[in-house]
Amino acid sequence: MTLSTDFDNAILRNLLAQTTRAYEEQVRALHDEKELAQVTLASIGDAVVTADGEGRVRYLNPTAEALTGWSKGEAGGRPIEEVLQLIDDATGAPLAAHPLGANPRTSAVDYEEPRDGARSSVTLVRRDGKRFAISRTIAPIRDAAGAPIGAVVVLRDVTERQLLHLQLAHQASHDAMTGLPNRQSFEGKLRSALQAARTEGRGFSLCYMDLDQFKLINDTCGHAAGDQMLREVAILLQERMRPADVLARLGGDEFGLLLADCGVDEGMRRARELERALADLQFQWQQSSFRVGASIGVVPISPAFSGVIDLLSAADHACYIAKEKGRQRVQLYQQDDTELLRRHDEMQWVVRIQEALNEGRLELWAQPIARVGSSLPGGCEVLLRMREPDGSLLAPRDFIRAAERYGLMPDIDRWVVAHALRALAALPLRARESIALCSVNLSALSVGDESFLDFVAGRLEGSGVPPKLICFEITETAAVANLPQALRMIGMLRRLGCSFALDDFGSGMSSYGYLKDLPVDYLKIDGSFIQDLLSDPLDRAMVESINRIAHLMGIETIAESVSNPGLARELEAMGVDWLQGYWVGRPQPFAELFAAVTRG
């Protein structure tokens, strides 16, 4: 019996020791887990606050202590609303900080996280009054039965992120140079104004300003001077704005001003004040002084405008007319204004020309030029036509003015040169040998374009067409306006083997004075002198004079606008070398002009 009892006691002691060791191991594990959790909470960058089921603070990690201004010891047991003072940015009202709601044991709905909108628009007021933009996350703590017994609130300081977001938003909507709203932002304001004009009947005026001396200052003093001038202009305009007005830099040297609750008369008065202020602005840069000045277009905003693009286009048109009338003036936009309608039509032509270039709808035509006494065309003038999408054909007079005004002529000139060389190369040798000159017109912009020379030289070299066939034709006006560039271009292209003709000779006031400076091969006598040659003694004398002086200088003459055999006979008697006009032949597709020679 004693042995049995001793054995039982030994077993009990062994079991007790094992139980004790297991308990101690569990305690150590729990302690380790607690230590790990506390170290983890202490080390993470977010602020962590835990609360019990009554909404009283149980724990703050060091980040939460720094963010709230409360230490863990001070905050413990206090209502969470006292430690976390939250304000809704949208309303400015305090938020209920209790993570479990007014009744913490009602339902699981009380423990849902705030929605994204609330999370990104909450301010935390620290104990010392300093404010932080925060985002917050709330997670409930539940017992084994799933009942809520507390919550964990995680706060993240997003103040710097919001400041960065605001800076990026400002940069996206403002001009870096002047600090003014940019074009995109301004268009949004115009859109709102147009809507208010339609729905509320409010009056607005749009001023579109283009500085008159910006290019001069940029070219003379450099871009740093131009940038400084833009800043000074922006300051001057801002000083004259009302709080409700919107001033923006639209790009380059263009500014837009939206005048709120401002009718036509008031808008014009304000625009004239701004024009006078800019005219009086003296811009100083180093030792130089400049008057700035501006041309301003004014548009009353009305429901008649289809949108912002239409509105800005109208303002740009009015500004352009102000510049055309002499600059430093104000032009009011009126829908029935003839000049504005013309400019609008020209801008529409720009789009049509660009589309024709891109879609291959330009066509090469030519008009024959015959040597006096010959029945066959010894040459031609290359002409351009534009085929519309509906199949109709447009002559240059319909679109060249717009192309010249808006800088499209260099592209058109390149197209004509490239296709003329290609068309000549495609002719049979017999037809090509019958051509003494193929005249290609150049615009004033191409005359002053350095890169155009390289383009022509490259195309000539690769075409296989003898350069002597190509005669480049420039107007007297273009040659005189760009005399140094014209002389350089004529010299270089003649060295390549090409010839030159001076078109519309006699139409200028100084024709003879410049002729001796221009080494041209042909003079095209202006058609205005040819048409009435048989009835007007003065026109006859002009033609005789031009022909005589040209021959003295070794230059051949071409009479334009020869419309009947009587004119042809008279010009032949005078000794003119070449004839061009409807009597010689009408314009036709280039390939058809030399068809007779090809067949023969």
Phi, psi and omega per residue, in radians:
M1 nan -0.675 -3.133
T2 -1.183 -0.697 3.123
L3 -1.104 -0.722 3.134
S4 -1.111 -0.718 -3.128
T5 -1.148 -0.765 -3.139
D6 -1.081 -0.692 3.128
F7 -1.106 -0.740 3.119
D8 -1.110 -0.732 -3.140
N9 -1.108 -0.672 3.134
A10 -1.106 -0.717 3.115
I11 -1.104 -0.728 -3.139
L12 -1.121 -0.719 -3.139
R13 -1.119 -0.687 3.137
N14 -1.133 -0.773 3.101
L15 -1.087 -0.727 3.138
L16 -1.098 -0.695 -3.138
A17 -1.152 -0.742 3.123
Q18 -1.098 -0.754 3.127
T19 -1.083 -0.738 -3.137
T20 -1.095 -0.778 3.136
R21 -1.100 -0.722 3.122
A22 -1.098 -0.736 3.132
Y23 -1.096 -0.778 -3.129
E24 -1.090 -0.676 3.117
E25 -1.131 -0.686 3.099
Q26 -1.127 -0.722 3.131
V27 -1.096 -0.764 3.127
R28 -1.105 -0.714 3.133
A29 -1.107 -0.750 3.104
L30 -1.108 -0.693 3.120
H31 -1.121 -0.748 3.121
D32 -1.098 -0.737 3.123
E33 -1.096 -0.723 3.133
K34 -1.122 -0.769 3.115
E35 -1.071 -0.762 3.132
L36 -1.074 -0.761 3.134
A37 -1.100 -0.732 -3.114
Q38 -1.192 -0.716 3.108
V39 -1.109 -0.727 3.132
T40 -1.085 -0.844 -3.139
L41 -1.095 -0.616 -3.120
A42 -1.253 -0.468 -3.014
S43 -1.659 -0.330 -3.089
I44 -1.276 2.708 -3.059
G45 -1.369 -0.351 3.139
D46 -1.448 2.682 3.068
A47 -1.431 2.295 -3.126
V48 -2.125 2.203 3.099
V49 -2.215 2.261 3.054
T50 -1.951 2.558 -3.141
A51 -2.336 2.662 3.098
D52 -1.487 -3.040 -3.096
G53 -1.151 -0.289 3.120
E54 -1.650 0.041 3.110
G55 1.410 0.435 3.103
R56 -1.833 2.511 -3.062
V57 -1.194 2.306 3.066
R58 -1.921 -0.530 -3.029
Y59 -2.719 2.485 2.964
L60 -2.296 2.317 3.020
N61 -1.440 2.956 -3.077
P62 -0.983 -0.638 3.125
T63 -1.126 -0.685 3.097
A64 -1.162 -0.639 3.098
E65 -1.070 -0.778 -3.131
A66 -1.172 -0.663 -3.071
L67 -1.276 -0.666 -3.078
T68 -1.602 -0.389 -3.062
G69 1.478 0.057 3.120
W70 -1.857 2.409 2.997
S71 -1.431 2.833 -3.140
K72 -1.065 -0.693 -3.132
G73 -1.171 -0.699 -3.127
E74 -1.247 -0.621 -3.041
A75 -1.420 -0.458 -3.071
G76 -0.940 2.225 3.121
G77 1.483 -0.128 -3.141
R78 -1.472 2.663 3.049
P79 -1.032 2.440 -3.060
I80 -1.117 -0.498 3.109
E81 -1.102 -0.478 3.141
E82 -1.307 -0.609 -3.108
V83 -1.482 -0.721 3.125
L84 -1.829 1.682 3.105
Q85 -1.638 1.831 -3.042
L86 -1.919 2.497 3.141
I87 -2.240 2.331 3.072
D88 -1.352 2.032 -3.092
D89 -1.107 -0.535 -3.086
A90 -1.201 -0.652 -3.070
T91 -1.931 -0.360 -3.057
G92 1.392 0.061 -3.099
A93 -1.594 2.629 3.081
P94 -1.113 2.542 3.079
L95 -1.740 2.574 3.035
A96 -1.233 1.974 -3.061
A97 -1.464 -0.222 -3.114
H98 -1.037 2.000 -3.053
P99 -1.186 -0.266 -3.089
L100 -1.848 0.008 3.130
G101 1.522 3.129 -3.094
A102 -1.133 -0.626 3.119
N103 -2.117 1.697 -2.951
P104 -1.131 -0.234 -3.066
R105 -1.976 0.367 -3.088
T106 -1.351 -1.103 -3.097
S107 -2.747 2.946 -3.103
A108 -1.175 -0.331 -3.135
V109 -1.051 -0.532 -3.098
D110 -1.120 -0.291 -2.992
Y111 -1.891 0.154 3.126
E112 -1.191 2.582 3.099
E113 -1.172 2.664 3.040
P114 -1.106 2.605 3.114
R115 -1.213 2.868 -3.030
D116 -0.987 -0.693 -3.121
G117 -1.040 -0.789 3.133
A118 -1.203 -0.652 -3.069
R119 -1.089 -0.576 -3.046
S120 -1.690 0.086 -3.092
S121 -2.375 0.794 -3.127
V122 -2.139 2.416 3.090
T123 -1.953 2.338 3.039
L124 -1.769 2.237 3.085
V125 -1.703 1.988 3.141
R126 -1.224 2.896 -3.067
R127 -0.983 -0.581 -3.130
D128 -1.553 0.087 3.090
G129 1.700 -0.173 3.118
K130 -1.237 2.544 -3.041
R131 -1.963 2.552 3.114
F132 -2.350 2.422 2.954
A133 -1.390 2.260 -3.079
I134 -2.286 2.773 2.850
S135 -2.024 2.623 -3.038
R136 -2.399 2.605 3.082
T137 -2.303 2.355 -3.115
I138 -2.130 2.276 3.084
A139 -2.257 2.252 3.131
P140 -1.311 2.655 2.986
I141 -1.886 2.227 -3.061
R142 -2.101 2.697 3.052
D143 -1.477 -3.060 -3.074
A144 -1.073 -0.483 -3.130
A145 -1.502 -0.047 3.129
G146 1.578 0.089 3.133
A147 -1.402 2.473 3.133
P148 -1.230 2.297 3.105
I149 -2.183 0.082 3.140
G150 2.912 -2.960 -3.132
A151 -2.749 2.713 3.017
V152 -1.969 2.209 3.094
V153 -1.938 2.148 3.104
V154 -1.918 2.190 -3.115
L155 -2.019 2.429 3.076
R156 -2.182 2.252 3.109
D157 -1.330 1.959 -3.123
V158 -1.974 0.396 -3.098
T159 -1.049 -0.850 -3.123
E160 -1.131 -0.675 3.133
R161 -1.110 -0.705 3.118
Q162 -1.187 -0.663 3.099
L163 -1.106 -0.734 3.102
L164 -1.103 -0.722 3.109
H165 -1.070 -0.740 3.122
L166 -1.136 -0.691 3.120
Q167 -1.119 -0.764 3.135
L168 -1.129 -0.703 3.121
A169 -1.119 -0.672 3.120
H170 -1.153 -0.763 3.136
Q171 -1.099 -0.639 -3.121
A172 -1.218 -0.428 -3.055
S173 -1.938 0.019 -3.090
H174 -2.268 2.695 3.117
D175 -1.417 2.224 -3.079
A176 -1.165 -0.518 -3.062
M177 -1.266 -0.839 -3.017
T178 -1.871 -0.249 -3.060
G179 1.379 0.030 3.136
L180 -1.431 2.778 2.989
P181 -0.947 2.551 3.130
N182 -1.592 -3.069 -3.060
R183 -1.065 -0.769 -3.109
Q184 -1.059 -0.790 3.116
S185 -1.122 -0.714 -3.121
F186 -1.127 -0.673 3.110
E187 -1.077 -0.618 3.067
G188 -1.104 -0.709 3.096
K189 -1.147 -0.699 3.108
L190 -1.117 -0.675 3.130
R191 -1.070 -0.748 3.119
S192 -1.149 -0.707 3.131
A193 -1.119 -0.740 3.124
L194 -1.104 -0.687 3.096
Q195 -1.142 -0.715 3.112
A196 -1.150 -0.617 3.099
A197 -1.150 -0.597 -3.126
R198 -1.350 -0.757 -2.994
T199 -1.641 -0.492 -3.057
E200 -2.002 -0.152 -3.131
G201 1.260 0.342 -3.127
R202 -1.319 2.642 -3.139
G203 -1.754 2.301 3.070
F204 -2.340 2.683 3.021
S205 -2.250 2.444 3.112
L206 -1.924 2.214 3.060
C207 -1.913 2.227 3.133
Y208 -1.981 1.994 -3.010
M209 -1.962 2.346 3.097
D210 -2.219 2.084 -3.095
L211 -1.211 2.488 -3.023
D212 -1.576 -0.357 -3.039
Q213 -2.055 0.202 -3.056
F214 -1.088 -0.817 -3.106
K215 -1.120 -0.701 3.126
L216 -1.057 -0.793 -3.130
I217 -1.168 -0.737 3.105
N218 -1.041 -0.826 -3.081
D219 -1.241 -0.585 -3.065
T220 -1.444 -0.769 -2.991
C221 -1.971 -0.154 3.127
G222 1.765 2.945 -3.057
H223 -1.199 -0.513 3.124
A224 -1.083 -0.697 3.093
A225 -1.149 -0.761 3.116
G226 -1.055 -0.712 3.121
D227 -1.109 -0.740 -3.139
Q228 -1.149 -0.666 3.111
M229 -1.089 -0.715 3.115
L230 -1.062 -0.717 3.124
R231 -1.125 -0.717 -3.136
E232 -1.183 -0.665 3.084
V233 -1.105 -0.746 -3.140
A234 -1.064 -0.731 3.128
I235 -1.126 -0.784 -3.139
L236 -1.038 -0.772 -3.112
L237 -1.197 -0.691 3.138
Q238 -1.089 -0.625 -3.137
E239 -1.137 -0.334 -3.088
R240 -1.886 0.232 -3.141
M241 -1.650 2.626 2.952
R242 -1.529 2.811 -3.111
P243 -0.984 -0.586 -3.075
A244 -1.476 -0.175 -3.137
D245 -1.350 2.734 3.130
V246 -2.198 2.112 3.107
L247 -1.925 2.390 -3.118
A248 -2.490 2.658 2.957
R249 -1.671 2.117 -3.038
L250 -1.580 -0.204 -3.132
G251 2.338 2.521 -3.139
G252 1.013 -2.181 3.134
D253 -1.887 0.513 -3.095
E254 -1.916 2.352 3.122
F255 -2.190 2.604 3.063
G256 -2.114 2.471 3.122
L257 -2.315 2.116 3.090
L258 -1.748 2.032 -3.122
L259 -1.712 2.008 -3.083
A260 -1.422 2.500 3.105
D261 0.851 0.953 -3.028
C262 -2.428 2.020 -3.133
G263 -1.412 -3.005 -3.052
V264 -1.093 -0.885 -3.065
D265 -1.099 -0.795 -3.140
E266 -1.159 -0.672 3.114
G267 -1.088 -0.746 3.108
M268 -1.145 -0.685 3.133
R269 -1.105 -0.784 3.137
R270 -1.126 -0.692 -3.133
A271 -1.125 -0.699 3.133
R272 -1.165 -0.636 3.077
E273 -1.086 -0.756 3.128
L274 -1.160 -0.693 3.124
E275 -1.086 -0.743 3.126
R276 -1.152 -0.701 -3.141
A277 -1.118 -0.709 3.124
L278 -1.231 -0.611 3.110
A279 -1.137 -0.532 -3.133
D280 -1.491 -0.156 -3.084
L281 -1.277 2.102 3.084
Q282 -1.749 2.006 3.130
F283 -1.664 2.136 -3.129
Q284 -1.816 2.286 3.046
W285 -2.459 1.918 -3.081
Q286 0.975 -2.064 -3.109
Q287 -1.669 0.068 -3.063
S288 -1.855 2.610 3.105
S289 -2.279 2.385 -3.095
F290 -2.329 2.513 2.916
R291 -1.590 2.367 -3.017
V292 -1.457 -1.315 -3.140
G293 1.301 2.739 -3.141
A294 -2.700 2.655 2.963
S295 -1.820 2.377 -3.015
I296 -2.249 2.251 2.997
G297 -1.824 2.354 -3.096
V298 -2.054 2.270 3.141
V299 -2.203 2.077 2.986
P300 -1.236 2.184 -3.092
I301 -1.400 2.152 -3.103
S302 -2.398 2.830 3.114
P303 -1.074 -0.203 -3.119
A304 -1.168 -0.386 -3.133
F305 -1.366 2.357 -3.061
S306 -1.324 -0.413 -3.115
G307 -3.137 -3.043 -3.064
V308 -1.147 -0.697 -3.124
I309 -1.091 -0.740 3.104
D310 -1.086 -0.705 -3.115
L311 -1.164 -0.832 3.137
L312 -1.155 -0.624 3.102
S313 -1.091 -0.739 3.109
A314 -1.091 -0.742 3.141
A315 -1.140 -0.708 3.114
D316 -1.118 -0.723 3.089
H317 -1.023 -0.849 -3.116
A318 -1.077 -0.707 3.120
C319 -1.113 -0.704 -3.131
Y320 -1.128 -0.718 3.104
I321 -1.110 -0.658 3.078
A322 -1.042 -0.696 3.105
K323 -1.172 -0.745 -3.126
E324 -1.097 -0.532 -3.107
K325 -1.424 0.007 3.062
G326 2.231 0.075 3.098
R327 1.186 2.953 -3.128
Q328 0.853 0.945 3.097
R329 -2.660 2.956 -3.108
V330 -1.994 2.319 3.140
Q331 -2.136 2.191 3.098
L332 -1.514 2.331 3.097
Y333 -1.388 2.248 3.030
Q334 -2.332 2.288 -2.987
Q335 -1.079 -0.459 -3.124
D336 -1.725 0.219 3.131
D337 -1.209 2.165 -3.074
T338 -1.070 -0.764 -3.110
E339 -1.142 -0.708 3.132
L340 -1.161 -0.676 3.105
L341 -1.126 -0.696 3.101
R342 -1.091 -0.788 3.131
R343 -1.106 -0.697 3.124
H344 -1.092 -0.735 3.112
D345 -1.079 -0.705 3.130
E346 -1.106 -0.697 3.129
M347 -1.161 -0.607 3.059
Q348 -1.144 -0.608 3.101
W349 -1.119 -0.625 3.129
V350 -0.989 -0.789 3.140
V351 -1.106 -0.757 -3.106
R352 -1.149 -0.667 3.124
I353 -1.163 -0.783 3.136
Q354 -1.072 -0.707 3.104
E355 -1.126 -0.707 3.127
A356 -1.110 -0.706 3.086
L357 -1.086 -0.798 -3.078
N358 -1.227 -0.559 -3.052
E359 -1.715 0.093 3.095
G360 1.203 0.664 -3.103
R361 -1.834 0.228 2.982
L362 -1.522 2.514 -3.108
E363 -2.250 2.519 3.141
L364 -1.635 2.078 3.059
W365 -2.060 3.070 3.120
A366 -2.731 2.666 3.043
Q367 -2.096 2.317 -3.076
P368 -1.189 2.592 2.986
I369 -2.152 2.162 -3.056
A370 -1.945 2.424 3.013
R371 -1.217 2.449 -3.110
V372 -0.949 2.264 3.129
G373 1.569 -0.048 3.140
S374 -1.880 2.560 3.117
S375 -1.655 -0.164 -3.121
L376 -1.830 2.594 3.081
P377 -1.236 2.092 3.089
G378 -1.611 -0.066 3.132
G379 -2.914 -3.065 3.135
C380 -2.757 2.786 2.954
E381 -1.883 2.156 3.139
V382 -1.274 2.272 -3.126
L383 -2.106 2.898 -3.089
L384 -2.130 2.468 3.002
R385 -2.310 2.678 3.108
M386 -2.119 2.137 -3.138
R387 -1.535 2.142 3.114
E388 -1.364 2.787 3.126
P389 -1.002 -0.476 3.139
D390 -1.473 0.044 3.104
G391 1.700 -0.219 3.136
S392 -1.231 2.742 -3.048
L393 -2.010 2.308 -3.107
L394 -1.955 2.397 3.081
A395 -1.498 2.811 -3.107
P396 -0.984 -0.565 -3.112
R397 -1.030 -0.365 -3.119
D398 -1.365 -0.469 -2.986
F399 -2.364 -0.196 -3.053
I400 -1.161 -0.632 -3.127
R401 -1.045 -0.765 3.113
A402 -1.148 -0.687 3.133
A403 -1.106 -0.676 3.115
E404 -1.190 -0.758 -3.084
R405 -1.135 -0.629 -3.033
Y406 -1.877 0.365 2.937
G407 1.280 0.439 3.138
L408 -1.622 -0.140 -3.042
M409 -1.107 -0.661 3.089
P410 -0.995 -0.702 3.102
D411 -1.150 -0.719 3.127
I412 -1.159 -0.750 3.119
D413 -1.035 -0.750 3.121
R414 -1.094 -0.715 3.120
W415 -1.067 -0.787 -3.096
V416 -1.131 -0.799 -3.131
V417 -1.050 -0.852 -3.095
A418 -1.071 -0.767 -3.086
H419 -1.351 -0.509 3.069
A420 -1.154 -0.764 3.102
L421 -1.117 -0.683 3.116
R422 -1.138 -0.711 -3.133
A423 -1.182 -0.696 3.104
L424 -1.133 -0.712 3.134
A425 -1.116 -0.498 -3.100
A426 -1.424 -0.226 -3.138
L427 -1.233 2.552 2.996
P428 -1.051 2.683 -3.071
L429 -0.997 -0.695 -3.135
R430 -1.020 -0.769 -3.129
A431 -1.210 -0.701 -3.118
R432 -1.156 -0.630 -3.135
E433 -1.227 -0.312 3.124
S434 -1.418 -0.127 -3.060
I435 -1.658 2.144 3.061
A436 -1.589 -0.577 3.090
L437 -2.655 2.461 3.020
C438 -2.125 1.871 -2.983
S439 -1.536 2.197 -3.121
V440 -2.089 2.142 -3.115
N441 -1.325 2.471 3.044
L442 -2.126 2.444 3.119
S443 -1.460 2.911 3.126
A444 -1.088 -0.600 -3.137
L445 -1.158 -0.652 3.119
S446 -1.241 -0.556 3.109
V447 -1.063 -0.628 -3.125
G448 -1.655 0.179 -3.074
D449 -1.764 1.954 -3.110
E450 -1.082 -0.647 -3.075
S451 -1.219 -0.336 -3.106
F452 -1.158 -0.597 3.108
L453 -1.063 -0.790 3.123
D454 -1.117 -0.653 3.128
F455 -1.079 -0.849 -3.110
V456 -1.109 -0.778 -3.124
A457 -1.056 -0.750 3.138
G458 -1.138 -0.723 3.141
R459 -1.201 -0.703 3.116
L460 -1.082 -0.784 -3.090
E461 -1.083 -0.659 -3.079
G462 -1.555 -0.081 -3.024
S463 -1.535 -0.509 -3.022
G464 1.408 0.058 3.135
V465 -1.539 2.259 3.094
P466 -1.043 2.217 -3.119
P467 -0.999 -0.456 -3.099
K468 -1.122 -0.327 3.110
L469 -1.305 -0.390 -3.003
I470 -1.616 2.164 3.045
C471 -2.072 1.985 3.113
F472 -1.473 2.367 -3.018
E473 -2.052 2.139 3.085
I474 -2.181 2.632 -3.141
T475 -1.346 2.710 3.088
E476 -1.026 -0.690 -3.125
T477 -1.094 -0.795 -3.134
A478 -1.119 -0.678 -3.123
A479 -1.152 -0.748 -3.105
V480 -1.223 -0.669 -3.109
A481 -1.194 -0.501 -3.123
N482 -2.190 0.877 -2.960
L483 -0.996 -0.854 -3.141
P484 -1.070 -0.747 3.136
Q485 -1.178 -0.678 -3.138
A486 -1.110 -0.745 3.125
L487 -1.090 -0.716 -3.137
R488 -1.164 -0.778 -3.126
M489 -1.126 -0.796 -3.134
I490 -1.041 -0.763 -3.123
G491 -1.093 -0.785 -3.080
M492 -1.215 -0.755 -3.114
L493 -1.245 -0.557 3.068
R494 -1.197 -0.565 3.085
R495 -1.181 -0.456 3.065
L496 -1.314 -0.263 3.136
G497 1.987 -0.038 3.131
C498 -1.427 2.867 3.053
S499 -2.012 2.989 -3.115
F500 -2.329 2.517 3.055
A501 -2.173 2.501 3.073
L502 -1.788 2.023 -3.012
D503 -1.544 2.729 3.067
D504 0.970 0.614 -3.072
F505 -1.154 2.402 -3.136
G506 1.804 -0.260 -3.106
S507 -1.375 -0.355 -3.136
G508 -1.541 2.946 -3.091
M509 -1.469 -0.347 -3.044
S510 -2.158 0.608 -3.018
S511 -0.951 -0.926 -3.072
Y512 -1.181 -0.586 -3.115
G513 -1.108 -0.625 -3.121
Y514 -1.577 -0.320 -3.024
L515 -1.056 -0.686 -3.096
K516 -1.192 -0.312 3.129
D517 -1.601 -0.207 -3.051
L518 -1.874 1.939 -3.097
P519 -1.381 1.273 -3.108
V520 -1.745 2.837 -3.106
D521 -1.763 -0.442 -3.099
Y522 -2.372 2.540 2.952
L523 -2.004 2.201 3.055
K524 -1.710 1.932 -3.080
I525 -1.251 2.228 -3.042
D526 -0.972 2.349 -3.073
G527 -1.074 -0.379 3.140
S528 -1.135 -0.445 3.090
F529 -1.477 -0.427 -3.057
I530 -1.414 -0.666 -2.974
Q531 -1.036 -0.698 -3.103
D532 -1.893 0.403 -3.069
L533 -0.987 -0.673 -3.056
L534 -1.323 -0.319 -3.063
S535 -2.042 -0.264 -3.064
D536 -2.003 1.907 -3.115
P537 -1.045 -0.587 -3.131
L538 -1.167 -0.748 3.102
D539 -1.098 -0.699 3.125
R540 -1.082 -0.751 -3.139
A541 -1.129 -0.663 3.124
M542 -1.118 -0.774 -3.124
V543 -1.133 -0.769 3.121
E544 -1.058 -0.721 -3.114
S545 -1.149 -0.818 -3.131
I546 -1.075 -0.772 -3.097
N547 -1.122 -0.728 -3.105
R548 -1.155 -0.811 -3.103
I549 -1.170 -0.684 3.114
A550 -1.047 -0.779 -3.122
H551 -1.161 -0.609 3.071
L552 -1.078 -0.508 -3.122
M553 -1.667 0.110 3.124
G554 1.323 0.443 -3.102
I555 -1.901 2.331 3.079
E556 -1.436 2.668 -3.089
T557 -1.993 2.550 3.092
I558 -2.222 2.115 3.117
A559 -1.576 2.217 3.124
E560 -1.615 2.862 3.004
S561 1.057 0.654 3.084
V562 -1.432 1.901 -2.965
S563 -1.901 -0.115 -3.109
N564 -2.677 2.835 -3.084
P565 -1.151 -0.491 3.101
G566 -1.080 -0.775 3.085
L567 -1.096 -0.730 -3.120
A568 -1.056 -0.763 -3.132
R569 -1.136 -0.736 -3.126
E570 -1.131 -0.731 3.140
L571 -1.168 -0.647 3.084
E572 -1.114 -0.693 3.120
A573 -1.125 -0.572 3.111
M574 -1.282 -0.345 -3.125
G575 1.698 0.225 3.068
V576 -1.091 2.495 -2.991
D577 -1.490 -0.682 -3.033
W578 -2.332 2.649 3.118
L579 -2.181 2.490 3.087
Q580 -2.503 2.388 3.137
G581 2.729 -3.128 -3.071
Y582 -1.129 -0.463 3.105
W583 -1.173 -0.593 3.101
V584 -1.334 -0.756 -3.137
G585 2.927 2.534 3.121
R586 -1.498 2.785 3.067
P587 -1.057 2.528 3.123
Q588 -2.691 2.894 3.096
P589 -0.944 2.448 -2.992
F590 -0.951 -0.806 -3.057
A591 -1.107 -0.462 -3.091
E592 -1.430 -0.344 -3.025
L593 -1.097 -0.691 -3.072
F594 -1.847 0.384 -3.114
A595 -1.111 -0.676 -3.115
A596 -1.120 -0.730 3.124
V597 -1.133 -0.688 -3.130
T598 -1.117 -0.750 -3.125
R599 -1.201 -0.603 -3.123
G600 -1.232 nan nan
